[in-house]
């Protein structure tokens, strides 16, 4: 019996160990920067084509990223993964990257360049670390203008907004976006509010002298490589990421940036950037907020899932709560029942809840609502035509219109819409009475 148990244990170890070994770095080392800070680096592979993979603000998330790095190494890429959170004692979270000096990442870029003169370094960053990467590149280019071993950047669903999204407010970008001159490859999941601003972001980057490629990833939303609540389709797309990264490197390798005119400094070098600014994230506002100014709601005329056409003009005389959402957005899904309960608290000849699903085919929305029914009209905007007129920057976004069609209240994010505080705000601000 003992011999049988030993044999079974040996077979189990034989089967399991390769799975763990496949996600183990080839080496772990500490890289000392000029400032004296030591950065722990996990290294995968051995190749002159090297990727410096900066963590997102939420950390390395090694359970998911290490296997991807190992797969990238098998495709001829060497991957360096610095643990910035450990080096700078950062707590994973939205504001973590504000604790890393861009100059430190500039030093890290210089220290990560391959020894082979034919080799290239590519920086991979995501979310808010993309802003840190661009600021660092700006610093590095000032002191290494003739370096040829930097190949470009891969930006994975980058967050380059200058501030936290607010309903109905135009997009504003960090200054470094228009000060960057590099070869860039943007990977943007399709199920994201950011995809509607991808062209605008690319244009801003192009204005600084960058060359920009982009790729939309179908059936995926932001964070699809590591999010805990990923759908099966997202996990499948994540497995394809090493191949996509390889394609991005090949595309960037072919780029030759034109030399700037001798009389005009590059945009990246022309404007000094304060290291202490640009990466802060303001707090999300709690509860329904007064909408600034005196803005008439943009025109909106759409058909709902039952084939009925709704025109905002036809709702004059009523208070309208207009909710923009999408089925891939968890907070959007969570608030559906409470929106229905909110509608039930008010008479429909005084107050109406309407919603608009943005960017999805009609059949997908109808199938979704069979499992998550909405007790109010759901209109369809598969092409995302409402995004720019309404300045939608993220989902869900909700506006409350008065009886004359002016926007009076707004909120970005999910709410429990029938909570007493929300109901009281509606009653007081919009002069409503519950049933």
C-alpha positions in Angstrom: 0.0 0.0 0.0 2.9 2.4 0.9 4.5 1.7 -2.4 1.2 2.4 -4.2 0.9 5.7 -2.3 4.4 6.7 -3.2 3.8 5.9 -6.9 0.6 8.0 -6.9 2.4 10.9 -5.2 5.2 10.7 -7.7 2.8 10.7 -10.6 0.9 13.7 -9.1 4.1 15.7 -8.7 5.2 14.8 -12.2 1.9 16.1 -13.6 1.5 19.2 -11.4 5.1 20.5 -11.2 5.4 21.4 -14.9 2.3 23.6 -14.5 3.9 25.5 -11.7 7.3 25.4 -13.3 5.9 27.0 -16.5 5.0 30.1 -14.5 8.4 30.4 -12.7 10.8 33.1 -13.7 14.2 32.1 -15.1 15.8 34.4 -12.6 14.9 36.9 -9.9 17.2 39.8 -9.2 17.3 43.3 -7.7 18.2 46.1 -10.1 19.7 49.1 -8.3 18.7 52.5 -9.8 20.8 55.7 -9.7 18.6 56.9 -6.8 19.7 53.8 -4.8 16.3 52.2 -4.9 16.4 48.5 -5.6 13.7 47.1 -7.9 13.0 43.4 -7.7 12.9 42.0 -11.3 11.5 38.7 -12.5 13.0 37.6 -15.8 11.6 35.2 -18.4 13.5 34.0 -21.4 16.7 35.2 -23.0 16.4 37.2 -26.2 17.6 40.5 -27.6 13.9 41.6 -28.1 13.0 42.5 -24.5 9.8 43.7 -22.9 9.7 45.7 -19.7 6.3 44.9 -18.3 5.3 47.5 -15.8 2.6 46.5 -13.3 -0.8 48.2 -13.2 -1.7 50.2 -10.2 -3.1 47.0 -8.7 0.3 45.2 -8.7 1.9 42.3 -10.6 -0.9 39.8 -10.1 1.6 37.0 -10.7 -0.9 34.2 -10.8 -2.1 35.4 -14.1 0.8 37.4 -15.5 3.6 35.0 -14.9 2.2 32.3 -17.2 1.7 34.9 -19.9 5.3 36.1 -19.5 6.5 32.5 -19.8 4.4 32.0 -23.0 5.8 35.3 -24.4 9.3 33.9 -23.7 8.6 30.8 -25.7 7.7 33.1 -28.6 11.2 34.7 -28.7 10.6 37.6 -26.3 12.5 38.2 -23.1 10.2 39.7 -20.4 11.3 41.7 -17.4 8.6 42.2 -14.7 9.6 44.8 -12.0 7.8 44.8 -8.7 7.3 48.5 -8.2 4.8 48.0 -5.3 7.4 46.2 -3.2 10.2 48.6 -4.1 8.2 51.7 -3.1 6.0 50.1 -0.4 2.8 50.8 -2.4 -0.6 49.6 -1.5 -2.3 48.2 -4.6 -5.1 50.6 -5.7 -6.2 53.4 -7.9 -3.6 55.9 -6.7 -0.7 53.6 -6.4 1.3 54.9 -9.4 1.4 58.4 -7.9 4.0 57.0 -5.5 6.5 56.1 -8.2 8.7 58.9 -9.5 8.7 59.0 -13.4 12.5 59.5 -13.2 12.9 56.2 -11.5 11.1 54.5 -14.4 13.3 56.5 -16.8 16.3 55.0 -15.1 14.7 51.6 -15.2 14.2 51.9 -19.0 17.9 52.8 -19.4 19.0 49.9 -17.2 16.7 47.4 -19.1 18.1 48.1 -22.5 19.5 44.9 -24.1 23.3 44.6 -24.4 23.0 43.5 -28.0 23.2 46.6 -30.2 20.6 45.0 -32.5 18.2 44.3 -29.6 15.2 46.4 -28.7 13.4 47.3 -25.5 9.6 47.6 -25.5 7.7 48.9 -22.5 4.4 47.3 -21.8 2.0 49.1 -19.4 -1.6 49.1 -18.6 -4.3 51.3 -17.0 -2.8 54.1 -14.9 0.8 52.8 -15.3 0.6 53.8 -18.9 0.6 57.5 -17.8 3.7 56.7 -15.6 5.4 55.1 -18.6 4.8 58.0 -20.9 6.1 60.5 -18.3 9.1 58.3 -17.8 9.8 58.1 -21.5 9.6 61.8 -21.7 12.3 62.1 -19.0 14.5 59.4 -20.6 14.4 60.9 -24.1 15.8 64.2 -22.8 19.0 62.5 -21.7 19.2 59.8 -24.3 18.0 61.4 -27.6 20.2 59.3 -29.8 19.6 55.9 -28.2 18.4 53.3 -30.9 17.7 50.3 -28.6 14.3 51.6 -27.5 11.6 50.1 -29.8 8.4 51.6 -28.5 5.5 51.0 -26.1 2.6 48.7 -25.9 -0.3 50.3 -24.0 -2.9 47.9 -22.7 -6.3 49.7 -22.1 -4.4 52.8 -21.0 -6.0 55.3 -18.6 -4.6 58.6 -19.8 -7.4 60.8 -18.6 -6.5 64.0 -16.7 -9.2 63.5 -14.2 -11.9 61.1 -12.9 -14.8 60.8 -15.4 -17.8 63.0 -14.6 -21.1 62.7 -16.4 -21.5 65.0 -19.4 -18.1 66.5 -19.1 -15.7 66.5 -22.2 -12.7 64.2 -22.1 -9.5 65.8 -21.0 -6.1 64.1 -21.5 -2.9 64.3 -19.5 -0.5 66.9 -21.1 2.1 64.1 -21.7 -0.3 62.6 -24.3 0.5 65.4 -26.7 4.1 65.6 -25.6 5.0 62.0 -26.5 7.0 61.1 -29.5 7.4 57.3 -29.9 6.1 54.2 -31.7 3.0 53.1 -29.8 0.7 50.1 -30.0 -2.6 50.4 -28.1 -4.5 47.2 -27.2 -8.0 48.2 -26.2 -10.8 45.7 -25.2 -13.9 46.3 -27.1 -16.3 46.1 -24.1 -15.1 49.3 -22.6 -16.2 53.0 -22.6 -12.6 53.8 -23.6 -13.0 52.3 -27.0 -15.3 55.1 -28.1 -12.4 57.5 -27.4 -9.7 55.4 -29.0 -9.6 57.5 -32.2 -9.5 60.8 -30.2 -6.6 59.4 -28.0 -4.7 58.2 -31.1 -5.1 61.7 -32.7 -3.7 63.4 -29.6 -0.7 61.0 -29.5 -0.2 61.6 -33.3 -0.1 65.3 -32.7 3.1 64.9 -30.6 4.9 63.1 -33.4 4.1 59.5 -32.3 3.2 56.7 -34.7 0.2 54.9 -33.3 -1.2 51.4 -34.1 -4.3 50.0 -32.3 -6.1 46.8 -31.9 -9.6 46.2 -30.5 -9.9 42.9 -28.6 -13.4 41.4 -29.0 -15.4 39.8 -26.2 -13.2 41.5 -23.5 -13.3 44.4 -21.1 -10.6 46.4 -19.3 -8.5 44.2 -17.1 -9.3 41.0 -19.0 -5.8 39.6 -18.4 -6.2 39.4 -14.6 -9.7 40.4 -13.4 -11.2 37.8 -11.0 -14.7 38.1 -12.5 -13.6 37.4 -16.1 -16.0 35.7 -18.5 -14.9 32.5 -20.3 -14.5 34.5 -23.6 -12.1 36.9 -21.8 -10.0 34.0 -20.4 -9.8 32.7 -24.0 -8.6 36.2 -25.2 -6.1 36.4 -22.4 -4.5 33.2 -23.6 -4.0 34.8 -27.0 -2.3 37.8 -25.4 1.3 36.6 -25.9 0.7 36.1 -29.6 -0.8 39.6 -29.7 2.2 41.1 -27.9 4.5 39.4 -30.3 2.6 40.9 -33.2 2.8 44.3 -31.6 6.5 44.0 -31.2 6.9 43.0 -34.9 4.8 46.0 -35.9 6.7 48.4 -33.7 10.0 47.0 -35.0 9.1 48.1 -38.5 8.5 51.7 -37.4 11.0 54.4 -38.3 10.3 57.7 -36.6 11.2 60.7 -38.7 13.9 62.9 -37.1 12.5 66.2 -35.8 13.4 69.4 -37.5 16.7 70.8 -36.3 15.2 74.1 -35.4 12.3 72.6 -33.5 12.8 70.4 -30.4 10.7 67.3 -30.1 7.4 67.6 -28.3 8.7 65.1 -25.7 11.6 67.3 -24.9 10.1 70.8 -25.3 8.0 70.9 -22.2 9.2 70.1 -18.7 6.9 67.9 -16.7 6.6 68.1 -12.9 7.2 64.6 -11.6 4.8 65.2 -8.8 1.8 65.9 -11.0 -0.2 64.0 -13.6 -0.9 60.7 -11.8 -3.2 61.7 -9.1 -6.8 60.3 -9.1 -9.5 62.3 -7.6 -12.1 60.6 -5.4 -15.4 59.4 -6.8 -18.3 61.6 -5.7 -20.9 60.0 -3.6 -24.6 60.1 -4.6 -26.4 62.1 -7.2 -24.6 65.3 -8.0 -26.0 68.7 -9.3 -25.1 69.0 -13.0 -22.9 72.1 -13.6 -24.3 74.9 -15.7 -27.7 75.2 -17.4 -27.4 72.6 -20.2 -30.3 71.4 -22.4 -30.1 67.7 -22.9 -28.8 66.6 -26.3 -31.4 65.3 -28.8 -32.0 61.6 -28.4 -34.4 59.4 -30.5 -33.9 55.7 -30.4 -35.9 52.4 -30.6 -36.3 50.1 -27.7 -36.1 46.3 -27.6 -39.9 46.1 -28.3 -39.6 48.2 -31.5 -41.1 51.4 -29.9 -39.4 54.7 -30.8 -38.6 57.1 -27.9 -37.9 60.8 -28.5 -36.8 62.9 -25.5 -38.8 65.7 -26.9 -42.0 63.7 -26.2 -41.2 63.5 -22.5 -41.3 67.2 -21.9 -43.4 67.9 -18.8 -42.0 64.9 -17.0 -38.8 64.3 -15.0 -36.7 61.8 -16.9 -33.9 59.6 -15.5 -31.8 58.5 -18.4 -29.4 55.7 -17.8 -26.6 54.7 -20.2 -25.2 51.2 -19.7 -23.9 48.0 -21.3 -24.4 44.3 -20.5 -20.6 43.7 -20.0 -20.6 46.2 -17.1 -21.1 44.6 -13.7 -22.3 47.8 -11.9 -24.7 48.4 -14.7 -26.3 45.0 -14.2 -26.4 45.4 -10.4 -28.4 48.6 -10.6 -31.2 47.3 -13.0 -33.5 46.0 -10.2 -33.2 49.2 -8.2 -34.0 51.3 -11.2 -37.2 49.4 -11.6 -38.1 49.8 -8.0 -37.4 53.5 -8.3 -39.8 53.8 -11.2 -42.5 52.1 -9.0 -42.2 54.8 -6.4 -43.3 57.6 -8.7 -46.3 58.0 -11.1 -45.2 57.5 -14.7 -47.0 60.8 -15.7 -44.6 62.6 -13.4 -41.3 60.6 -13.6 -40.0 58.1 -16.2 -36.9 55.8 -16.1 -35.4 55.3 -19.6 -32.2 53.4 -20.4 -29.9 53.1 -23.4 -27.7 50.1 -24.0 -24.6 51.4 -25.8 -22.5 49.6 -28.4 -24.1 46.1 -28.5 -26.1 44.2 -31.1 -29.9 44.1 -30.5 -30.0 40.3 -30.2 -27.3 40.3 -27.5 -29.3 42.9 -25.4 -32.6 41.0 -25.8 -30.9 37.7 -24.8 -29.4 39.4 -21.7 -32.6 41.0 -20.6 -34.3 37.6 -20.6 -32.2 36.8 -17.6 -32.0 40.3 -16.1 -35.4 41.9 -16.9 -35.8 45.6 -16.7 -39.1 47.2 -15.7 -38.6 50.2 -17.9 -37.8 50.9 -21.6 -34.4 49.8 -22.8 -33.4 51.6 -26.0 -30.6 50.5 -28.3 -27.6 52.3 -29.6 -25.4 49.6 -31.2 -23.1 52.1 -33.0 -22.4 54.2 -29.9 -23.8 57.3 -31.5 -24.8 58.7 -28.2 -21.3 58.7 -26.7 -20.0 62.0 -28.1 -23.2 64.2 -27.8 -23.7 63.1 -24.2 -19.9 63.0 -23.3 -20.1 59.5 -22.0 -16.7 58.4 -20.6 -17.7 55.3 -18.7 -20.6 53.1 -17.8 -23.0 53.3 -16.1 -23.7 57.1 -16.5 -27.0 58.5 -15.5 -28.6 61.9 -16.0 -31.8 63.3 -14.5 -33.6 65.8 -16.8 -36.2 68.4 -15.5 -39.6 68.9 -17.1 -38.1 71.4 -19.7 -35.4 69.0 -20.8 -32.5 70.5 -18.9 -29.9 68.2 -17.1 -30.1 68.9 -13.4 -28.5 65.8 -11.8 -26.0 63.3 -12.9 -24.0 60.3 -11.6 -21.2 58.1 -12.9 -21.2 54.6 -11.5 -23.7 52.2 -10.0 -26.2 53.2 -7.4 -29.0 51.6 -5.4 -31.5 53.9 -6.9 -34.3 53.3 -4.4 -32.2 54.1 -1.4 -33.9 56.8 0.8 -31.1 59.4 0.2 -31.4 59.0 -3.6 -35.2 59.2 -3.5 -35.0 62.3 -1.2 -32.6 64.0 -3.6 -35.0 63.4 -6.5 -38.0 64.6 -4.5 -36.3 67.7 -3.3 -34.4 68.8 -6.4 -37.0 67.7 -9.0 -40.1 68.6 -6.9 -41.5 65.1 -7.0 -43.9 63.2 -4.8 -43.8 59.5 -4.2 -46.9 57.5 -4.7 
